[in-house]
Amino acid sequence: MCAQEYPLQEEFQLFEQKKIEWLSSNADQYVVIVGSKVVGFYSDYELGFKAGLAAAGLGNPFLLRQICAEEPVYLIF
């Protein structure tokens, strides 16, 4: 099995490992992760997105995710 079989696998694993810790200090903020590096925490999506692009480079993957105790559910009809 390849070390990175799925896109953003490393980033999602880091997010899940740190989520509980981050909830106490960064709840409702957005975290940007590139590989195994946490780029930073941002108050809104747009700031996080710009930071992710700057850190990863255009066309390269990065994880931008809000830190929430419960994941929101979106219904599309």
N, C-alpha and C positions, 0 to 999 in steps of 0.2 A: 504494500500500500504506500502510495506517495505521501510525503510529509504534508503537502497541501493539496488534497484531492479536490476540495471545493473552494470556489472564490470566497474570500473573506473569512474562511474557516478560523484562521489564527485570531483575527479581530473579534469574531463572535465568542470564541472561547475565552479570551481575555475579558470581554465585557461581562460574561456570565460569572467568571471567577471574582471580579471586583465589584459587581453590582451592589451587593449588600453593604460593603464598605463605603461606596460612593453615595448611597442613599442617605447616609448620616451627614455627609458634608457637601454634597452637590445635587440634592434632590431637585428634580424638574429642570435641571440644566441639560445641555447637549454635550456629549463627549465625542471627540474625534480620535479615532485610532487608525494608525497606519502600521501594518505588520504587528509587531509586538510593542510598538511605541505609542504611548498616550500623548497626543499632540496638545490637548488642553480641554478645558470645560468652557462652555459658552452659554450666554443667557438666552439666545434665540437661534433658530435654525439657520438663518442667513449668515450670521457671524461664523457659525460652525462650518457651514458649507464653504465659505471663502477660505477659512483656515485649512480645511481638508484639501482643497485644490492647491493651495500654496505649499502644503507639506508633501502631498503625494505627486503633484504634477498633473497636468491636463491629460486625461485618458487613463490614468492609473487609479486602481480601486482604493477606497478608504471607507471606513465605517463611521457614520454620523448617526448617533442614536440618543434619544432622550432617556434620562435616568428616571424611571417611574417605579413605584412600588407595584402597581398593577398596569399591565400593558393595555392600552386603549383598544377597543374593538370598533372596527369600522364596518358599517353595513353599506353595501352598494346594491342598489335596485335597478 
